[in-house]
């Protein structure tokens, strides 16, 4: 039978691999979807100033406002499509190596936000395991081991 510490180590490794796999999958899928959606050219002169008062009146219309908002949402989605998978890969690596406890907890919360429902389940499980007292001790123990290796 496993001790609680060995059980937490095993759970941390499993969580880390799941987050790394999630990051790899989203690294392939998210940018493809975002690039297909960003190919739509709703309005190419969204940021150019109006030339005449009539253009100004047209720009204030609700239709134009919706197009501008949608344009910037697509740009934000494209940034998120690259940011989220890279963060998942980083967080999975940090948890696997048991480095930077606080950053691992914040990263697990970020994993919850990105790929619903799979990311929610994996991130929730990661938060549950990371918020245990034994787990925080494992992170501290690992950092003490690294310092001892450096001094030898």
C-alpha positions in Angstrom: 0.0 0.0 0.0 1.2 3.5 -0.9 2.0 6.1 1.7 0.1 9.4 1.4 3.3 11.1 0.1 3.9 8.5 -2.5 0.3 8.7 -3.6 0.5 12.4 -4.0 3.7 12.1 -6.0 2.0 9.6 -8.3 -1.1 11.9 -8.6 1.2 14.9 -9.4 2.9 12.9 -12.2 -0.4 11.8 -13.7 -1.8 15.4 -13.5 1.4 16.8 -15.1 1.2 14.3 -18.0 -2.5 15.0 -18.6 -1.9 18.8 -18.6 1.1 18.3 -21.0 -1.1 16.2 -23.3 -3.9 18.7 -23.2 -1.4 21.4 -24.1 -0.1 19.4 -27.0 -3.6 18.8 -28.3 -4.7 22.4 -28.0 -1.4 23.5 -29.6 -2.5 21.7 -32.7 -6.3 22.4 -32.6 -6.7 26.0 -31.3 -4.4 27.8 -33.7 -6.0 26.0 -36.7 -9.4 27.0 -35.6 -8.3 30.6 -34.9 -6.6 30.9 -38.2 -9.6 29.7 -40.1 -11.8 32.2 -38.3 -9.4 35.1 -38.6 -9.5 34.6 -42.4 -12.8 36.3 -42.5 -12.3 39.9 -43.5 -15.3 41.7 -41.9 -13.9 45.2 -42.4 -10.4 45.9 -43.4 -10.4 49.6 -42.4 -11.6 49.1 -38.8 -8.9 51.4 -37.4 -8.8 54.1 -40.1 -10.4 57.5 -39.2 -13.6 58.6 -41.0 -13.2 61.0 -44.0 -16.6 62.8 -43.9 -19.3 63.4 -41.4 -21.4 60.9 -43.2 -18.7 58.2 -42.7 -18.7 59.2 -39.0 -22.4 58.6 -38.8 -22.0 55.2 -40.5 -19.3 54.3 -38.0 -21.4 55.0 -35.0 -24.1 52.7 -36.2 -24.8 49.5 -34.2 -23.9 47.3 -37.2 -20.5 48.8 -37.5 -19.9 48.6 -33.7 -20.8 44.9 -33.8 -18.3 44.4 -36.7 -15.5 46.2 -34.8 -16.2 44.2 -31.6 -16.2 40.9 -33.5 -13.0 41.9 -35.3 -11.2 42.5 -32.0 -12.7 39.4 -30.4 -11.3 37.3 -33.3 -7.8 38.9 -32.7 -8.1 38.1 -29.0 -9.1 34.5 -29.8 -6.0 34.2 -32.0 -3.7 35.3 -29.2 -5.5 33.0 -26.7 -5.1 30.1 -29.2 -1.3 30.3 -28.8 -1.1 31.5 -25.2 -3.2 28.7 -23.6 -1.4 25.7 -25.0 2.0 27.1 -24.2 0.9 27.8 -20.7 -0.4 24.3 -20.3 2.9 22.9 -21.4 4.7 25.1 -19.0 2.4 24.3 -16.1 2.6 20.6 -16.8 6.4 20.8 -16.7 6.4 22.8 -13.5 4.1 20.3 -11.8 6.1 17.3 -13.1 9.4 18.8 -11.8 7.6 20.1 -8.6 8.9 23.6 -9.0 7.3 26.9 -8.1 4.3 25.9 -6.1 2.4 29.2 -6.4 2.9 29.4 -10.1 1.7 25.8 -10.4 -1.5 26.6 -8.6 -2.2 29.6 -10.7 -1.5 27.6 -13.8 -3.9 24.9 -12.7 -6.5 27.6 -12.4 -5.7 28.8 -15.9 -6.1 25.2 -17.2 -9.6 25.2 -15.9 -10.5 28.2 -18.1 -9.3 27.1 -21.5 -10.6 23.9 -22.8 -14.0 23.2 -21.4 -15.0 20.5 -20.2 -11.7 18.5 -20.3 -9.6 21.4 -19.0 -12.1 22.0 -16.2 -11.8 18.5 -15.0 -8.0 18.2 -15.2 -7.5 21.7 -13.7 -10.0 21.1 -10.9 -8.3 17.8 -10.0 -4.9 19.6 -10.2 -6.2 22.3 -7.8 -7.6 19.8 -5.5 -4.3 17.9 -5.3 -2.1 21.0 -5.2 -4.1 22.6 -2.3 -3.3 19.6 0.0 -0.7 20.1 2.8 1.3 17.0 1.7 1.6 18.4 -1.8 3.1 21.7 -0.7 5.6 19.8 1.4 6.6 17.8 -1.7 7.4 21.0 -3.6 9.5 22.3 -0.7 11.3 18.9 -0.4 12.1 19.0 -4.1 13.6 22.5 -3.9 15.7 21.5 -0.9 17.0 18.5 -2.8 18.1 20.7 -5.7 19.9 23.1 -3.5 21.8 20.1 -1.8 22.8 18.8 -5.3 24.1 22.2 -6.2 26.4 22.3 -3.1 28.0 18.9 -3.7 
